[in-house]
């Protein structure tokens, strides 16, 4: 889900936007849809780099779906715990970024990919990537 300003080149190459038949998600082109699907397929998966290091993509927004199983609830709880630790780490290392119009601290909203009806403060397209050594989070990044 992208704005036209972000993907003008994609639109020129593809000519028409693509729409997912299941979720009605709009994509500016085939390449952007592949990236979206690739990111979504890695959410919540631990990717081992060596015996101690791993990385994972966190995104605790369940897209409005109701949780139906104990596994899904446990996954959401673990994701929220990791995001809380990641937020603490970011707050220690980064100066607060406050939206001048709303007064909202943007870092937690980006980290938790909070949505909004106002495009300026809509962070649904963000993913949080963490690097862990054992059970400790070493690094946090937010990507879109």
C-alpha positions as CSV (number, residue, x, y, z in Angstrom):
1,X,0.0,0.0,0.0
2,X,1.8,3.0,-1.2
3,X,1.2,6.6,-2.2
4,X,1.6,7.7,-5.8
5,X,4.4,10.1,-4.8
6,X,6.5,7.2,-3.4
7,X,6.2,5.1,-6.5
8,X,5.9,7.2,-9.6
9,X,8.6,5.2,-11.5
10,X,6.7,2.0,-10.7
11,X,3.5,3.4,-12.2
12,X,5.3,4.5,-15.3
13,X,6.8,1.1,-15.8
14,X,3.6,-0.9,-15.0
15,X,1.1,1.5,-16.5
16,X,-1.7,0.4,-14.2
17,X,-2.0,-0.2,-10.5
18,X,-2.5,-3.8,-9.3
19,X,-5.2,-4.7,-6.8
20,X,-5.1,-7.8,-4.6
21,X,-8.4,-9.7,-5.1
22,X,-8.5,-11.0,-1.5
23,X,-7.6,-7.9,0.6
24,X,-8.3,-5.1,-1.8
25,X,-4.8,-3.8,-1.2
26,X,-3.6,-1.4,-3.9
27,X,-0.1,-1.8,-5.4
28,X,1.5,0.5,-7.9
29,X,3.2,-2.4,-9.7
30,X,4.3,-6.0,-9.7
31,X,7.6,-5.3,-8.1
32,X,6.1,-3.5,-5.1
33,X,3.5,-6.3,-4.6
34,X,6.4,-8.8,-4.5
35,X,8.2,-6.7,-1.9
36,X,5.0,-6.5,0.2
37,X,4.4,-10.2,0.0
38,X,8.0,-10.9,0.8
39,X,8.0,-8.7,3.9
40,X,4.7,-10.2,5.1
41,X,6.0,-13.8,4.7
42,X,9.0,-13.0,7.0
43,X,7.0,-11.4,9.8
44,X,7.5,-13.3,13.1
45,X,10.1,-15.7,11.6
46,X,13.4,-16.0,13.4
47,X,16.2,-15.9,10.8
48,X,19.4,-17.4,12.2
49,X,22.7,-15.8,11.2
50,X,24.9,-17.9,13.4
51,X,24.7,-19.8,16.7
52,X,23.9,-16.6,18.7
53,X,22.6,-14.0,16.2
54,X,19.2,-13.8,14.6
55,X,17.0,-11.2,13.0
56,X,13.3,-11.0,12.7
57,X,10.6,-8.7,11.3
58,X,7.9,-7.6,13.8
59,X,4.5,-6.3,12.9
60,X,1.8,-6.8,15.5
61,X,-1.0,-5.2,13.6
62,X,-3.3,-8.1,12.8
63,X,-5.1,-6.1,10.1
64,X,-8.4,-6.1,12.0
65,X,-8.6,-9.9,12.0
66,X,-9.9,-11.5,15.2
67,X,-7.5,-13.9,16.9
68,X,-8.9,-17.4,16.9
69,X,-6.2,-19.5,18.4
70,X,-4.0,-19.7,21.4
71,X,-1.0,-19.8,19.0
72,X,-2.0,-16.5,17.4
73,X,-2.5,-14.8,20.8
74,X,0.9,-16.1,22.1
75,X,2.6,-14.8,18.9
76,X,1.0,-11.4,19.3
77,X,2.0,-11.3,23.0
78,X,5.6,-12.2,22.2
79,X,5.6,-9.6,19.4
80,X,4.3,-6.9,21.7
81,X,6.9,-7.8,24.4
82,X,9.7,-7.5,21.8
83,X,8.4,-4.2,20.5
84,X,8.2,-2.8,24.1
85,X,11.9,-3.7,24.6
86,X,12.8,-2.3,21.1
87,X,10.9,0.9,22.0
88,X,12.9,1.3,25.2
89,X,16.1,0.8,23.3
90,X,15.1,3.5,20.7
91,X,14.0,5.9,23.4
92,X,17.5,5.6,25.0
93,X,19.3,6.2,21.7
94,X,17.1,8.6,19.6
95,X,15.9,12.1,20.4
96,X,12.0,12.2,20.6
97,X,10.4,13.0,17.3
98,X,7.1,14.9,17.9
99,X,4.7,15.7,15.1
100,X,4.4,19.5,15.3
101,X,0.6,19.5,14.4
102,X,-0.6,16.7,16.6
103,X,2.0,16.6,19.4
104,X,2.2,12.8,18.9
105,X,5.5,11.1,19.6
106,X,6.1,9.5,16.2
107,X,8.6,6.7,17.3
108,X,6.1,4.5,19.1
109,X,3.6,5.0,16.3
110,X,6.2,4.0,13.7
111,X,7.3,1.0,15.8
112,X,3.8,-0.3,16.3
113,X,2.8,0.6,12.8
114,X,-0.2,2.6,14.0
115,X,-2.8,3.7,11.4
116,X,-4.5,7.0,11.0
117,X,-7.0,8.7,8.7
118,X,-4.4,11.4,8.1
119,X,-1.7,10.3,5.6
120,X,0.9,12.4,7.4
121,X,0.6,10.3,10.6
122,X,-0.4,7.0,9.1
123,X,2.4,4.4,9.8
124,X,0.7,1.2,8.8
125,X,3.3,0.6,6.0
126,X,6.2,0.3,8.5
127,X,7.8,-2.9,9.7
128,X,10.2,-3.2,12.7
129,X,13.4,-5.3,12.2
130,X,15.3,-6.5,15.2
131,X,18.7,-8.1,15.6
132,X,19.0,-10.3,18.6
133,X,21.9,-12.1,20.4
134,X,20.2,-14.9,22.4
135,X,17.3,-13.1,24.1
136,X,18.8,-9.6,24.0
137,X,17.8,-7.1,21.3
138,X,21.0,-5.5,19.9
139,X,19.6,-3.3,17.2
140,X,16.3,-2.0,16.0
141,X,15.3,-0.6,12.6
142,X,12.1,0.6,11.1
143,X,11.5,0.1,7.4
144,X,8.8,1.0,4.9
